Amino acid sequence: MPQKILIADDDVETLRLIGLMLQRQGFEIAAAANGAQALEMCQTAAPDLIILDVMMPDIDGYQVTRQLRQDASTAAIPILMFTAKSQVEDKVIGYEAGVDEYITKPIHPAELVARVKALLSRSKSQPPSPGAERGYMIAVVAPKGGLGASTLALNLAISYAQRVKSDVIAAELRPGHGSWAQDLGYSAKEGLNNLLKAKPFEIKNSTVESELMRTTYNGVRLLLADCELDNIGLAGSGPQIEAVVRILPFLAPMVLLDIGAPIIPKIDRVLTFCDEVMLITEPFPASLRTTQHYMQELGNCGFGKSKLLTVVMINRIRAEIQLTITQVQEAIGQTVAQVIPPVPEIAYQAALQFLPIVKLQPDGLIAQQYRRLAEIIAQRKK
């Protein structure tokens, strides 16, 4: 997917020329004619880089930069200030406001492109923003529904928090398909809905923080979705979902996203914010064929290549007619990191008591398997 660049300048000719030049280089372009529009589009368009003029109507480029750097949802976006203001004091103000690169007009097109590419390359390896530490985010996905993504995300979050003694956020990113509130006996379940009904630029780190529900499970906080059919349409709130996902890693060292079978349009945009995808499969031929196809799709987003792709196999029933783990690994061409065994009786008792499975029998086999998976993640992050 092409990287997106937001160009903010009140000069229409500048917008046109820079936009065409960068489009020829394969970039996707968004344009803003003033500072206020630039701030709003940073939330709705989720750019990978901003080219920003200083002298604009209403809000100048310096103030735009300061506001972006104060908001965790936009603090990590690289900013290249491109302006006719060439005095040393102008540059000092720009760098103090938080720009990454300050260049003056006019400039040769080849040099501007080179500066853009270099800044994008550097931003991949640098800390996301001054004073803001970003956590690690894992998307839990499945090639189809009913494979247990929600159960895995919740129980892994609890197991990981217990293992590392640190805050963990687990978020149901499935509007209208939430299950954790019902599973755990919570009455409040509007957290995700409230955020998706807001305007994208209204979604700040404090806004997301206020919608997280604290639990008694080792510092785990939950972003809950309801299971109301009327709210399934909120899955189409792409800019809001991207704003939430961009913010979450700044609120905890570990974030687990319960995505399951993707119902979110342009799911690849959401996955770009994730450090790892945990893909669930099961030991049956039809499911493995679907898993293979989905692994190819994830590979197009970089997972299994530049980013981690972890496969977990969940056995949901006891049956003689199922493939062995060796057969599964041969079929998908990848090692299975962990096998979660079938525990129907424990799952039933946990549901009756409104408990996560790992809390019903903390020393049981299922809890041990989740702890092993948490240990794999913890060791890898050291």
Secondary structure as the mmCIF struct_conf table of DSSP 4:
data_model
#
loop_
_struct_conf.conf_type_id
_struct_conf.id
_struct_conf.beg_label_comp_id
_struct_conf.beg_label_asym_id
_struct_conf.beg_label_seq_id
_struct_conf.end_label_comp_id
_struct_conf.end_label_asym_id
_struct_conf.end_label_seq_id
STRN STRN1 LYS A 4 ALA A 8
BEND BEND1 ASP A 10 ASP A 10
HELX_RH_AL_P HELX_RH_AL_P1 VAL A 12 ARG A 24
TURN_TY1_P TURN_TY1_P1 GLN A 25 GLY A 26
STRN STRN2 GLU A 28 ALA A 32
BEND BEND2 ALA A 33 ASN A 34
HELX_RH_AL_P HELX_RH_AL_P2 GLY A 35 THR A 44
TURN_TY1_P TURN_TY1_P2 ALA A 45 ALA A 45
BEND BEND3 ASP A 48 ASP A 48
STRN STRN3 LEU A 49 LEU A 52
BEND BEND4 VAL A 54 MET A 55
BEND BEND5 PRO A 57 ILE A 59
HELX_RH_AL_P HELX_RH_AL_P3 GLY A 61 GLN A 70
BEND BEND6 ASP A 71 ASP A 71
TURN_TY1_P TURN_TY1_P3 ALA A 72 ALA A 76
BEND BEND7 ILE A 77 ILE A 77
STRN STRN4 ILE A 79 THR A 83
BEND BEND8 ALA A 84 ALA A 84
BEND BEND9 GLN A 87 GLN A 87
HELX_RH_AL_P HELX_RH_AL_P4 VAL A 88 ALA A 97
TURN_TY1_P TURN_TY1_P4 GLY A 98 GLY A 98
BEND BEND10 ASP A 100 ASP A 100
STRN STRN5 GLU A 101 THR A 104
BEND BEND11 LYS A 105 PRO A 106
HELX_RH_AL_P HELX_RH_AL_P5 PRO A 109 SER A 125
BEND BEND12 GLN A 126 GLN A 126
BEND BEND13 PRO A 128 PRO A 128
STRN STRN6 SER A 129 SER A 129
TURN_TY1_P TURN_TY1_P5 PRO A 130 GLY A 131
STRN STRN7 ALA A 132 ALA A 132
STRN STRN8 TYR A 136 VAL A 141
BEND BEND14 PRO A 143 LYS A 144
TURN_TY1_P TURN_TY1_P6 GLY A 145 GLY A 146
BEND BEND15 LEU A 147 LEU A 147
HELX_RH_AL_P HELX_RH_AL_P6 ALA A 149 VAL A 164
TURN_TY1_P TURN_TY1_P7 LYS A 165 LYS A 165
BEND BEND16 SER A 166 SER A 166
STRN STRN9 VAL A 168 GLU A 172
TURN_TY1_P TURN_TY1_P8 PRO A 175 GLY A 176
HELX_RH_AL_P HELX_RH_AL_P7 TRP A 180 LEU A 184
TURN_TY1_P TURN_TY1_P9 GLY A 185 GLY A 185
BEND BEND17 SER A 187 SER A 187
HELX_RH_AL_P HELX_RH_AL_P8 GLY A 191 LEU A 196
TURN_TY1_P TURN_TY1_P10 LYS A 197 LYS A 197
BEND BEND18 ALA A 198 ALA A 198
HELX_RH_3T_P HELX_RH_3T_P1 PRO A 200 GLU A 202
HELX_RH_AL_P HELX_RH_AL_P9 ASN A 205 SER A 210
TURN_TY1_P TURN_TY1_P11 GLU A 211 GLU A 211
HELX_LH_PP_P HELX_LH_PP_P1 LEU A 212 LEU A 212
STRN STRN10 MET A 213 ARG A 214
BEND BEND19 THR A 216 TYR A 217
TURN_TY1_P TURN_TY1_P12 ASN A 218 GLY A 219
STRN STRN11 VAL A 220 LEU A 223
HELX_RH_3T_P HELX_RH_3T_P2 LEU A 229 GLY A 236
HELX_RH_AL_P HELX_RH_AL_P10 GLY A 238 ILE A 247
HELX_RH_3T_P HELX_RH_3T_P3 LEU A 248 PHE A 250
TURN_TY1_P TURN_TY1_P13 LEU A 251 LEU A 251
BEND BEND20 PRO A 253 PRO A 253
STRN STRN12 MET A 254 GLY A 260
BEND BEND21 ALA A 261 ALA A 261
BEND BEND22 ILE A 264 ILE A 264
TURN_TY1_P TURN_TY1_P14 PRO A 265 LYS A 266
HELX_RH_AL_P HELX_RH_AL_P11 ILE A 267 LEU A 271
TURN_TY1_P TURN_TY1_P15 THR A 272 PHE A 273
BEND BEND23 ASP A 275 ASP A 275
STRN STRN13 GLU A 276 THR A 281
BEND BEND24 PRO A 283 PHE A 284
HELX_RH_AL_P HELX_RH_AL_P12 PRO A 285 ASN A 300
TURN_TY1_P TURN_TY1_P16 CYS A 301 GLY A 302
STRN STRN14 PHE A 303 PHE A 303
TURN_TY1_P TURN_TY1_P17 GLY A 304 SER A 306
STRN STRN15 LYS A 307 LYS A 307
STRN STRN16 LEU A 308 ILE A 314
BEND BEND25 ILE A 317 ILE A 317
BEND BEND26 GLU A 320 GLN A 322
HELX_RH_AL_P HELX_RH_AL_P13 ILE A 325 ILE A 332
TURN_TY1_P TURN_TY1_P18 GLY A 333 GLY A 333
BEND BEND27 GLN A 334 GLN A 334
STRN STRN17 VAL A 336 ILE A 340
HELX_LH_PP_P HELX_LH_PP_P2 PRO A 341 PRO A 342
HELX_RH_AL_P HELX_RH_AL_P14 PRO A 344 LEU A 352
TURN_TY1_P TURN_TY1_P19 GLN A 353 PHE A 354
HELX_RH_AL_P HELX_RH_AL_P15 ILE A 357 LEU A 360
BEND BEND28 GLN A 361 GLN A 361
TURN_TY1_P TURN_TY1_P20 PRO A 362 ASP A 363
BEND BEND29 GLY A 364 GLY A 364
HELX_RH_AL_P HELX_RH_AL_P16 LEU A 365 LYS A 381
#
